[in-house]
Amino acid sequence: MLNNSSFHKRKTLISLSVTAALLTIPQSLMAQEQSPQTENAEIERIVVESRGRKETIIEVPLSEKYFSAQEISDARIKAVDDFIGLTPGITMANSQDAGTNFITIRGVSQVRNGEPPVAVIVDGVLQTNARSFDQGLFDLESIEVLRGPQGALYGRNATQGAIIINTQKPTDYLEGYVEAGIGRGDEYKIEGSITGPISESVRFRVSGNYTDSDGIFENVATGQNVGFKEELNLRGHLNFIVSDELQIDLRASYTDTTADALQFSFQGVTTDPTTGEVDGFTNINDSNVVQRRLSANNLGFDEREVSQLSLRVNYETDFGTLKAVTAYDTIDQSSGGDQFPYTANTTANPGLSFADGTQTQSVDISTLSQDIRFVSNDDQTFRWMVGAYYLSTDRFIASTTGLDFGNGIIAITSTPVLGGAINPTGTYAADDNENTAYAGYFNFAYDITEELEFSFAGRYDRDEREQIVDPQQGGYDADGNLAFAIGEAGAVNKATFSHFQPKVSLRYLLSNDASIYTSWGEGFRSGQFNQNGVGVSAEALGLTGIPDVLDKEVTETFEIGFKADFLGGDLKTAGALFNTNVENAPFYVFVGVLGAQVLVGIEEVDITGGELEAAYAFTDELTGYLGYAYADSEVKEYQLDPTAVGNNAPYVPKSTINAGLQYRTNLTTNLDIFARADYESRGKQFWDPANLTERDTVNLVNFGLGLEDVEGTWALTASVNNLFDEEYNAEYVTGGFAFSAPPAIWRLDFRYNFID
């Protein structure tokens, strides 16, 4: 329920937003349809599928950023970070290992071991685990970034948005490309794709990408580089045209990643610049202090395999289209490295009485999902969609701490490594999770008039979770004897989380090129289990309020916005204002002595903000864009630490700015020259509810320069990410644990396109 002050605050926000949106549309636009010049002009309108059917982006009543295949190529989008860095109101940080990343969108954040606040859909398939999100991007057709609650269509976790990634489809003629590149850190890359017909009714597409980099930062203890990564991505796609009404798509993908992990530095100690051993202590707790020189005696390792097999069926009838998606996903990941304090000290050589340990984590996940929906035809006043979703998840996770004798680390999977090993296990916490999720949903849209559309969507999600604690869980001494219990070994715990996610929207078309809209909706992130017994163990250390079960998160968002194309489509603008109330926002707490990574809930957070974007074609050769987003977050209730009430929410930049220019022109009759610069500003942000340390604004510039064949046959491109080598921490964990972001990285790529 909303109290009076909250209600009036939101009512005022919506009123001001409507006024701002209307004032943004000049009278010349209102009369645009009467202009003969506009009537005769062929304006290229962006077509999206954010609501499960094809519509122009002007018609869709939500805040959306769209990237076409050409824009993806021009911006050198090769990783998830690349397009997020071009989108106002959303940021992402990578840390710890290949599967750990943190998305923040409109003030709602992802934390370690938690689910993201966005749903990710690749080629119509909802991705079932966040650990598969951060993979290489290649051979893409489009990307859509939706801001605001999308759970009514895309389900749990889409509390503040959805990311829709579409790869290139198989074609009925033979074509393809190959691209090779080199980069800083002895980086080598090759990728390519080939597509064409197998028969009149069967088409194929096969794509692949391989990258190998040695890393750039130095580890003084091992003499090796830090940040190395080797990754192979493969993707295959078969398209069967069974009849005019029936199409079937079979798609398979595989990713194999080998990298280092856990490259943290601990600000509480100083280390010898040659040996990496602890030589003193500091009183630093500052997220702006960046340490690019690492000192761990264990380099760390990360092995990840991700695979997916999916089947999509589209069957058209006179009444609508039946769409079914079946997918089987697996993730197998094992990582390990140094533990606190991340130095060359070992158990055998504590140095200043400060012993170092090891830590490992193993994750084995398999999921089976089924989505089926019936979608009405587009050309009718009342449009509808009804559907059902099923997800079965089997997840095993094991986390350990161990003794570091300087002999390396054994990758622990399903059993602890006890006395006599090179790094005997000190604590072992593991559980098998068998989860089942069900959902039913609908999406109705009705044209009250030709200009005014009312839409109502809803989805009910039920998530049943079962945690089976490993019977070997516990703390062990150096000889391999059970020294103490952690939770209840062998226990079986059950929990159910459910919620109905409604969304109501009203959109008015001022013309074919301008619209205003308002919406209200709720979002839901499912609760989950922490390591069993971690609450009791933490309380024994004086940390109270840490639960074994994290409750669900519920968000409520009011939004108003506008979209308008001016000057025959040369100027595209959009803006939105929103207010979001979050109940039980997850926050990550690291219990270093236990090696435990747990989630707690911040009972209430309030966020007010908005986005404003514009893209302009100055000439046929020169284009530019500018975007600004603001998020003012406030902790309203936090029982674990009541002193944090009134503070900013963690991981939330106050503002983001995204801007860029692109220039392409003829150098000769056969040769084009291309230049592009992109600027991203991430405003100040805190890392914990207590607001102990604030990271300063981060300013990043990417630059690219290329030569291209005018026929599009080949292109040679030089680019630099983080051109001015901005030093900043990608993540900072309370207590002084810092993870440095990448430095300036240059690349040189050559691409050749062929067609039969």
C-alpha positions, 0 to 999 in steps of 0.5 A: 500500500502507498502512503499519502506522501508517497502517492502524492510524490508519484502523482506529482512526478507523473504530472510533471513528466507529462508536461515535460513530454508535451513541451518537448514536442513542438507545434511543427511536429504536431502539424507534421502530417499536414506537411507535403514534404513529410508525406512524400518522404520515406522515413526509415522506422525502427522495427522491434519485437520487445512486446513479442510482435513486430512494432515500430519503436515509436509505438512501443510504450516503454524505454528502449535502446536499439542497435542494428547490425550496422550499428553493432559493427560500427561500435565494435560491439564484441562483448556485453560490456560494449553495448551496455557502455553505450546505453544510458541508465545501465552499467556493468562490472566484471569481477572475480571470474568469467561468470561473475558480473554485476548489472545495474539498471535504473538503480536496481543492481545485481550482486555476487551469487544473485540473479540480474535485474534484467531478463536476457533473451537470445534468439527467442530463448530466455537464458536461465542462468546469469553465469552464461551472460558474459560471453563473446558477441559475434555475427549479430543482427540486432540488440534491444535493451528495454528499461523498466519492469518487463516481468509481465512478459519475460518473467522473474528477474526482469524487474527493471528490464530485458536484453534481447539479442538476435543473431544473424539468421540462415539465408537462402544464398551462400555468404559469410565472413572471416575476421582476424585480429591482434591486440595488446596483451598478446591477444589473438582473435579469429572469427567467422560465419558461413550460411546458405541453403542445404535444400529448398526448405532447409538453411544453415548457419555456422559461426565461431569465435576464438580469442586468446590473450595473455593479460596485461597486469603483472603478478610480482610473486609468480612473474606471470601476467594477470588477466589472461583468457582463452575462449572458444565460442561455436554456434550452429543454426538450422532453419526448416521451412516445412510449409508456408505455415510451419517453420522450425529452428534448431540451434546449438551453442558451446562456449569453453573459457579458460582464464585466471580468477580472484585477482583481488588486492587487499588494502589493509596490507602493504606488500614487497614490490618484488616478492609480494609478501606482506611487509606492513599494514595500512588503514586504507578503505578507499574504493578510489585506490587502484592496485594494478600490481598483484601479489598472490602466490597463486595465479588463480584459475577459471574453467567454464563450459557453457552449452545450449540446445534449443528448438523453436517452432512457429505455426501460423493459423488464421487466428494467430501464431503458435510459438513453442521454445524448448531449451536445454542448458548446461554450465560447468565452472570451476575456479580457485585462487588465493584467499585473504589477504591475496599476497605471497604469504602462505601457511608455511610462511605467514610473514608478520603473522599474516597467513594466506589461504586458498579458495575454490568454487565449483558449479554444475548447472543444468536446466530444461525450459519450455515456453509456449504461447499463442499470439494473435495477428497484428492487424486487429484492434484487439491484440492478445498473447497467452502463454505458459512457461516451465523451468527445471533446474539442477544446480550443485555448488561447492565453496571451500577455503584451504591451507596454502603451502605454496604448492598450488591449488587442487580444483575441488568439485564434489568432495573436499581435499583432506589432510596430506593434499597440497592445499588441505581443505579448511572449510567445505560448504556444498549443496545440491539444488533442485528447483522447479518454476512455473508461470502463466502469462498474458498480454492484451492491447486494445486500440481505443482510437487509432492514436490511443492504445491501452495495454494490460499484461500479467504473469504469475510465477511460482518458484519451488526450491529444494536445497540438499546439503552435502553430507561432507559439509563442515570445517576440517583440521590440517589432518583431515579430521572434522573439526566443526559443523557448518549448518546441518550436513545432509539437511533438506530445506525447501522454500517456495517464492511466487508473485503476480507481475502486472503491467498497465500501459497507455500510449498516445500517438501524436503522429507516426513519428511521435508518441507519449506513454505512461505505465505502471508495473511490478517486478519480481526476483525470486528468493534463494538459499544461502549456504546452509548454516551460514547465519549461525556461523556468522552470528558466532562471529558477531554478525547478526541478521544474515539469513539462510534463506533470502526472501523474494524481491518485489519492485513497483515502478511508475513511468512516463515517457515520450519518443519523437523523430524530427527532421524527416527522421534525422533527429531521433529523441526519447525520454522517460521519468520513473519512480521505483520502490524496491522491497527486499533488495539483495545485497552481498556480504562476504564473511572472510573467516568462513569464506562464505558469500551470502546475500541479505535483503535491504528491506526498502529502497526508493529510486527516482530518475529518468533518461533522455536520449538523442541521435542526429544525422548532421550530414550523410557522413557525420552522425552523433548521439547523446544520452543522459540518465539519472538515478537518485536512490535512498535506503528506506529500511535496513534491519541489518544496519539501521544507521544506513537508512537515508543512504544511497543504495549500493552499486548505483551510479548517480548518473550516466552520460553516453555520447559519441560521433561517427564519420564515414566518407570516401577517401578514393572512388574505391575506398572509405575512411571511417572514424568513431569516438564513444564517451561514457561517464559513470557517476559517483557510486557507493558499494555498500548500504553504509556508504563507507567509500564512494568511487569517483566518477569514471570517464571512459573513451573508446576510439576507432579508425578504419579503412573500408572497401566501398562495396563492403568486401573488406575492412581494416579497423584499429581501435582502443578501449579506455583510450586515456587509460582511466584507472578505476576499480571495477568492483570494491567489496567492503573491508578493502577488497578491490578488483581493478578494471582493465587498462587501455587496450588497443586492437587491430582487426581485418574482416573479409565478407564473401557472397556467392 
